[in-house]
Amino acid sequence: MSEDSDQEKTEEPTSKRLEDAKKKGQIARSREFNTFAMLVTSAILLLMLGRQMGSSLLNIMRTQFQLSREVIFDPASPVIYLKQVIFGGFTAIAPFLAVMVVVAIVAPLALGGWVFSWDAVSPKFGKLDPFKGIARMFSMHSLIELVKALLKLLLIGTVAVVLSKHFYTALVGLGDEPLEQSIGHALDIIGFCLMVLSASLILVVAVDVPYQLYDHSKKLKMTLQEIKDEMKESEGSPEVKARQRRAQMTMAQNRMMTEVPKADVIITNPSHFAVALKYDTNSGGAPRLVAKGVDLIAAHIRSLATGADVPLVASPPLARALYYSTEIDKEIPAGLYLAVAQVLAYVYHLKTARENHWDAPMPPGNIKVPDEFKQD
């Protein structure tokens, strides 16, 4: 068998692998898509709000920059006018900026969703290694980024040349138009050109988004051994789980055996099954099963009971019925009340006889167990 490092990563990443990668900030992202979304949005806003923003800014220049002699020589006036210009300019472009901020936040969420990871923003000094830096420069990823950059340059350059030829006459004629009309016309041309240039990037986005998804999935792919190791880590190895189960069973048996000397009676098969019952008359509840077992455990229960002088009553049908119907430290089912009452009545008579040195009563002979509790 080949070593783990030689195995090919052919398996799709598990949900745990994907979750761990997301916690580290490793998710699929496309800078080309983010750039495309912001450019297209800015072009749409420029077409919709361009003339309005241009008129507002022109109005600010007309009203705020025509100062009288008294205002110019007043030391406080320039500051006041500067504040008014800044506030007016910000108000004019505020809708544009607000929408662009929203797009800048929402666009990255379209691919990979929202995630914040300290691991992603923490400094990684390994990136300062010049040898690793040179290796990254000549990696396949760098080659693909270079191809994308050249493709964008060629695409945008071609579209820009076509647009410049198309709008050459309009651009030259802007100087002959009235100022306000010229500014609005120029903004329309800029918005249209920006829209066309941005739309041309859809070709780059159409290539980059599937590639980023593929590359992200490829990086997270796992070998068969990695999947096995992850299952062992998350669920525990079978050997460890078996040891834990054995330890738990041993602890449970030890706790159970400590209850045997406190029991009121042990009902036996008489050799294969042993069930210990305890009845607290003050609690008002039904008798509880405090211990049970078969074969060796049953023999151990009988031995402890004999040493603690706990009565043993042989009743194979009742012993089997209690063993299979009642869990440890649980009350017996209502269907077995009458049968157990016969046994407890015998135990109390036996205890009274021993205290008064009377002859021991006969054990109950024919204890009837309901058919639904009978075990073959």
C-alpha positions in Angstrom: 0.0 0.0 0.0 1.3 3.5 -0.8 1.8 6.0 1.8 -0.9 8.5 2.7 1.0 11.4 1.1 1.1 9.5 -2.2 -2.6 8.9 -2.4 -4.5 11.0 -4.9 -7.2 13.4 -3.6 -10.1 12.0 -5.5 -12.9 12.2 -2.8 -15.2 15.1 -2.5 -14.7 17.1 0.8 -16.9 16.1 3.7 -19.2 18.6 5.5 -16.7 18.8 8.3 -13.9 19.6 5.9 -16.0 22.3 4.3 -17.0 23.7 7.7 -13.4 23.8 9.0 -12.3 25.5 5.8 -15.0 28.1 6.2 -13.9 28.8 9.8 -10.4 29.5 8.4 -11.8 31.9 5.8 -11.1 29.5 3.0 -14.1 30.0 0.7 -14.6 30.5 -3.0 -14.2 34.1 -4.0 -14.1 35.8 -7.4 -12.5 39.3 -7.5 -13.5 39.5 -11.1 -17.2 39.2 -10.1 -16.8 41.8 -7.4 -15.2 44.2 -9.8 -17.8 43.5 -12.5 -20.7 44.1 -10.0 -19.2 47.4 -8.8 -18.4 48.7 -12.3 -21.9 47.9 -13.7 -23.6 49.4 -10.6 -21.5 52.6 -10.9 -22.3 52.8 -14.6 -26.1 52.4 -14.0 -26.0 55.0 -11.2 -24.0 57.4 -13.4 -26.6 57.1 -16.2 -29.4 57.6 -13.7 -27.9 60.3 -11.5 -25.1 61.7 -13.6 -26.9 64.9 -14.8 -28.4 65.5 -11.3 -25.0 65.2 -9.6 -23.3 67.3 -12.4 -25.9 70.1 -11.9 -25.5 70.0 -8.1 -21.8 70.3 -8.3 -21.9 73.1 -10.9 -24.4 75.0 -8.7 -22.0 74.6 -5.7 -19.1 76.1 -7.8 -21.3 79.0 -8.9 -22.6 79.9 -5.5 -19.7 79.1 -3.2 -16.7 80.2 -5.2 -18.0 83.7 -6.1 -16.9 85.6 -3.0 -17.1 89.3 -2.4 -14.1 91.3 -1.2 -15.5 91.5 2.4 -15.8 87.7 2.6 -12.3 87.1 1.3 -10.7 89.4 3.9 -12.9 87.9 6.8 -10.7 85.2 8.5 -13.7 83.2 9.5 -15.4 83.2 6.1 -13.2 80.7 4.2 -13.7 78.1 6.8 -17.4 78.6 6.7 -17.6 78.4 2.9 -15.3 75.4 2.9 -17.7 73.5 5.2 -20.6 74.5 3.0 -18.8 73.2 -0.1 -17.8 69.9 1.5 -21.4 69.4 2.8 -23.0 70.3 -0.5 -20.6 68.1 -2.5 -21.1 65.1 -0.1 -24.9 65.6 -0.3 -24.8 65.6 -4.1 -22.9 62.3 -4.4 -24.2 60.7 -1.2 -26.8 58.4 -3.0 -24.1 57.2 -5.4 -21.7 56.4 -2.5 -24.4 54.7 -0.4 -25.4 52.3 -3.2 -21.7 51.6 -4.0 -21.0 50.8 -0.3 -23.9 48.3 -0.3 -22.8 46.7 -3.5 -19.2 46.4 -2.2 -20.5 44.5 0.8 -23.2 42.4 -0.9 -21.3 41.3 -4.1 -18.7 39.1 -2.3 -21.6 37.4 -0.4 -23.0 36.1 -3.7 -20.2 33.6 -4.0 -19.3 31.8 -0.7 -21.6 33.8 1.6 -20.7 35.8 4.7 -17.7 34.6 6.8 -15.3 36.3 9.2 -12.2 34.4 10.4 -9.4 35.6 12.6 -7.3 32.9 11.0 -7.7 34.6 7.7 -6.6 38.0 9.0 -3.9 36.8 11.3 -0.3 37.4 10.1 1.4 34.5 8.3 5.1 34.9 8.5 5.6 32.0 6.1 4.5 34.2 3.3 7.6 36.3 3.9 9.8 33.4 2.7 11.4 34.6 -0.6 11.7 31.1 -1.9 8.0 30.4 -1.4 7.2 33.8 -3.0 9.2 32.8 -6.1 7.5 29.5 -6.2 4.1 31.2 -6.1 5.2 33.5 -8.9 5.7 30.6 -11.2 2.8 28.5 -10.0 -0.2 27.4 -12.1 -2.4 29.9 -10.1 -0.1 32.8 -11.1 -0.1 31.7 -14.7 -3.9 31.7 -14.8 -4.0 35.1 -13.2 -1.6 36.4 -15.8 -3.8 35.0 -18.6 -6.9 36.6 -17.0 -5.0 40.0 -16.8 -3.9 39.8 -20.4 -7.5 38.8 -21.5 -9.0 41.7 -19.6 -6.4 44.1 -21.1 -7.1 42.9 -24.6 -10.8 42.9 -24.1 -11.1 46.4 -22.5 -8.5 47.9 -24.9 -10.5 46.7 -27.9 -13.8 47.9 -26.5 -12.2 51.3 -25.5 -10.8 51.8 -29.0 -14.2 51.1 -30.6 -16.0 53.4 -28.1 -13.5 56.2 -28.6 -14.0 56.1 -32.4 -17.7 56.0 -32.0 -17.9 59.0 -29.6 -15.0 61.0 -31.1 -17.3 63.5 -32.8 -19.5 63.9 -29.7 -16.5 64.4 -27.4 -14.9 67.1 -29.7 -18.3 68.9 -29.9 -18.7 69.2 -26.1 -16.7 72.5 -26.2 -19.3 74.1 -28.4 -22.2 73.3 -26.1 -23.4 75.4 -23.2 -21.6 74.6 -19.9 -24.5 72.9 -18.1 -25.5 71.0 -21.2 -21.9 70.0 -21.9 -21.4 68.6 -18.4 -24.6 66.6 -18.6 -23.8 65.3 -22.1 -20.3 64.4 -21.0 -21.6 62.5 -18.0 -24.0 60.6 -20.2 -21.2 59.6 -22.5 -19.0 58.5 -19.6 -21.8 56.5 -18.1 -22.6 54.7 -21.4 -18.9 54.0 -22.1 -18.5 52.7 -18.5 -21.5 50.5 -18.9 -20.2 49.0 -22.2 -16.7 48.5 -20.7 -18.2 46.9 -17.6 -20.5 44.6 -19.6 -17.6 43.4 -21.6 -16.1 41.9 -18.4 -19.0 39.4 -18.3 -16.8 37.2 -20.5 -14.0 37.2 -17.9 -16.6 36.6 -15.0 -18.1 33.7 -16.9 -14.7 32.0 -17.0 -13.5 33.1 -13.5 -16.5 32.2 -11.4 -16.6 28.5 -12.5 -12.9 28.3 -12.2 -12.8 29.7 -8.6 -15.5 27.2 -7.6 -13.6 24.3 -9.2 -10.3 25.4 -7.8 -11.8 25.8 -4.3 -13.3 22.3 -4.4 -10.1 20.8 -5.8 -8.1 22.3 -2.9 -10.4 20.7 -0.4 -10.6 17.3 -2.0 -9.5 14.5 0.3 -7.8 11.1 0.1 -9.6 8.0 1.3 -7.2 7.8 4.3 -8.1 11.4 5.2 -11.8 10.5 5.3 -11.1 7.5 7.5 -8.9 9.6 9.8 -11.7 12.2 10.0 -14.3 9.6 10.9 -12.0 8.2 13.6 -11.5 11.7 15.0 -15.1 12.7 15.0 -16.6 9.3 16.0 -13.7 7.7 17.7 -11.9 4.5 16.6 -13.7 1.2 17.0 -11.0 0.0 19.5 -11.4 3.1 21.7 -15.2 2.9 21.6 -15.1 -0.8 22.5 -12.8 -0.1 25.5 -15.1 2.8 26.6 -18.1 0.5 26.4 -16.3 -2.2 28.4 -15.3 0.4 31.0 -18.9 1.7 31.2 -20.3 -1.8 31.5 -17.9 -2.6 34.3 -18.7 0.6 36.2 -22.4 -0.1 35.8 -22.1 -3.7 37.0 -20.0 -2.5 40.0 -22.7 0.1 40.9 -25.4 -2.6 40.4 -23.6 -5.1 42.7 -23.4 -2.6 45.5 -27.3 -2.6 45.5 -27.6 -6.3 45.9 -27.0 -6.5 49.7 -29.6 -3.8 50.1 -32.3 -5.7 48.1 -35.4 -7.3 49.7 -35.4 -10.4 47.6 -33.5 -12.2 44.7 -35.7 -14.0 42.3 -33.8 -16.7 40.4 -34.3 -19.1 37.5 -32.8 -20.8 39.7 -29.3 -20.9 38.0 -29.4 -18.9 34.8 -31.2 -15.7 35.8 -31.1 -13.6 38.9 -33.2 -10.4 39.6 -32.8 -8.3 42.7 -35.9 -6.3 43.9 -36.2 -3.6 46.5 -39.5 -2.2 47.8 -39.6 1.0 49.8 -42.9 1.1 51.6 -42.5 4.8 52.4 -42.1 6.0 48.8 -45.5 4.8 47.8 -44.2 3.5 44.5 -43.9 0.1 43.0 -40.9 -2.3 43.8 -37.7 -1.4 41.9 -35.4 -3.7 40.0 -31.9 -2.8 41.4 -29.8 -5.6 39.8 -30.2 -8.3 37.2 -28.0 -10.7 35.3 -27.6 -14.1 33.6 -25.1 -16.9 34.0 -21.9 -15.6 35.7 -23.4 -12.3 36.7 -26.4 -14.1 38.1 -24.1 -16.4 40.1 -22.3 -13.4 41.5 -25.7 -11.7 42.5 -26.7 -14.9 44.2 -23.4 -15.1 46.0 -23.6 -11.5 47.3 -27.2 -12.1 48.3 -26.3 -15.2 50.3 -23.5 -13.4 52.0 -25.8 -10.5 52.9 -28.6 -12.9 54.0 -31.0 -11.6 51.3 -33.7 -14.2 50.6 -33.5 -16.1 47.3 -36.8 -17.2 45.7 -36.8 -19.6 42.7 -39.5 -18.7 40.1 -38.2 -19.2 36.6 -41.1 -17.5 34.7 -41.1 -14.5 37.0 -37.3 -14.1 36.9 -37.3 -14.2 33.1 -40.3 -11.8 32.9 -38.6 -9.3 35.2 -35.3 -9.6 33.5 -36.7 -8.8 30.0 -39.3 -6.3 30.9 -37.6 -4.0 33.5 -34.5 -2.0 33.3 -32.1 -1.5 36.3 -33.3 1.1 38.8 -36.8 1.2 37.2 -40.1 0.2 38.8 -41.6 -3.1 37.7 -44.5 -3.0 35.2 -48.1 -3.0 36.5 -48.8 -6.4 35.0 -46.3 -8.0 37.4 -47.6 -6.4 40.6 -49.6 -9.4 41.7 -46.8 -11.9 41.0 -44.2 -9.8 42.8 -46.6 -9.2 45.7 -46.7 -12.9 46.3 -43.0 -13.0 46.6 -42.7 -10.0 48.9 -45.4 -11.4 51.1 -43.4 -14.5 51.5 -40.3 -12.5 52.2 -42.0 -10.5 55.0 -43.4 -13.7 56.5 -39.9 -15.2 56.4 -38.4 -12.2 58.1 -41.0 -12.3 60.8 -40.5 -16.0 61.3 -36.7 -15.5 61.7 -37.1 -12.7 64.2 -39.5 -14.8 66.3 -37.7 -18.1 65.8 -40.8 -19.6 64.2 -40.8 -22.2 61.5 -40.0 -20.8 58.0 -43.1 -20.5 55.7 -43.2 -22.4 52.5 -42.0 -20.5 49.4 -44.8 -19.5 47.0 -45.3 -22.4 44.6 -47.4 -21.4 41.6 -46.7 -17.8 40.8 -48.7 -16.9 37.8 -47.1 -14.5 35.2 -49.4 -12.8 32.6 -49.0 -14.3 29.1 -47.6 -11.0 27.6 -44.6 -11.3 30.0 -43.8 -14.9 29.5 -40.4 -15.7 27.8 -39.5 -19.0 26.2 
